Amino acid sequence: MLCTYGGFTRLVRGHTDDLGEETTAETRSAIENGLRNGNIPLISEQIKEAKRMGLKTYACVNAMAIFNVTKDELINEVDKPMGLATFLELAKDAATTLYV
């Protein structure tokens, strides 16, 4: 999984479970309700579970530069920073690829 721009912000330590400005008020309300009721797990929990199942997570180097984020500021679940071209080469034979 390569996270860039809007998805990338979820990889920054302390912001994984934030609901970003791109989330509409209606969607935000539904998500907050689901989180409160325990019907929706936190994104941080979903990422940790996916890592236990073998997910490889990459942070977009361009997004890191634009948002002025260093590797040390990323959550531990990030395998490494990577550019889109490198990710596409790595993932070309993958059964499942996520570009977030």
C-alpha positions in Angstrom: 0.0 0.0 0.0 1.4 3.4 -1.0 -0.2 6.3 0.8 0.1 9.8 -0.8 -1.4 13.2 -0.1 -4.7 12.7 1.7 -3.9 9.1 2.6 -0.4 10.0 3.5 -1.4 12.2 6.5 -2.7 9.0 8.2 0.9 7.7 8.3 2.2 10.7 10.3 2.6 9.8 14.0 -0.3 11.4 16.0 -2.6 11.9 13.0 -3.5 8.4 12.0 -7.0 8.5 13.4 -7.7 12.1 12.5 -10.7 12.8 10.3 -9.3 15.1 7.6 -10.9 18.2 6.1 -11.6 16.2 3.0 -14.3 14.3 5.0 -17.7 15.7 4.5 -19.8 16.7 7.5 -22.3 13.9 6.9 -19.6 11.3 6.5 -17.7 12.7 9.5 -20.8 12.3 11.6 -21.4 8.7 10.5 -17.8 7.8 11.2 -17.7 9.4 14.6 -20.9 7.6 15.5 -19.5 4.3 14.3 -16.3 4.9 16.3 -18.2 5.8 19.4 -20.4 2.8 19.2 -17.5 0.4 18.4 -18.9 -0.5 15.0 -15.9 1.0 13.2 -12.3 0.3 14.3 -9.8 3.1 14.4 -7.6 3.4 11.3 -4.5 2.8 13.5 -6.0 -0.5 14.6 -6.8 -1.5 11.0 -3.3 -0.7 9.9 -1.7 -2.7 12.8 -4.0 -5.7 11.9 -3.2 -5.4 8.2 0.6 -5.4 9.1 0.1 -8.6 11.1 -1.4 -10.1 8.0 1.5 -9.1 5.9 0.6 -5.7 4.4 3.6 -3.7 3.3 3.1 0.1 3.8 5.0 2.8 2.0 4.9 6.6 2.4 5.1 8.7 -0.7 8.3 10.6 -0.8 6.6 13.5 -2.7 3.9 13.8 -0.1 6.7 13.8 2.6 8.4 16.7 0.9 5.2 18.7 0.4 4.1 18.2 4.0 7.7 18.6 5.3 7.5 15.3 7.2 10.7 13.3 8.0 10.9 9.5 8.2 11.2 9.8 12.0 7.7 11.4 12.1 6.1 8.4 10.4 4.2 5.7 12.3 6.2 2.5 13.0 4.0 0.5 10.6 5.5 2.3 7.5 8.1 -0.1 5.9 9.8 2.8 4.1 9.3 5.9 2.0 8.9 5.3 -1.8 8.1 7.1 -4.9 5.2 6.2 -7.2 7.4 4.8 -10.0 9.3 2.6 -7.7 6.0 1.4 -6.1 4.5 0.6 -9.5 7.6 -1.5 -10.4 7.5 -3.3 -7.0 3.8 -4.0 -7.3 3.5 -4.9 -11.0 3.1 -8.6 -10.2 1.2 -8.2 -6.9 -2.2 -9.9 -6.5 -3.5 -6.8 -4.7 -2.3 -3.2 -4.8 -3.6 -0.3 -2.8 -2.8 3.3 -3.9 -4.3 5.5 -1.2 
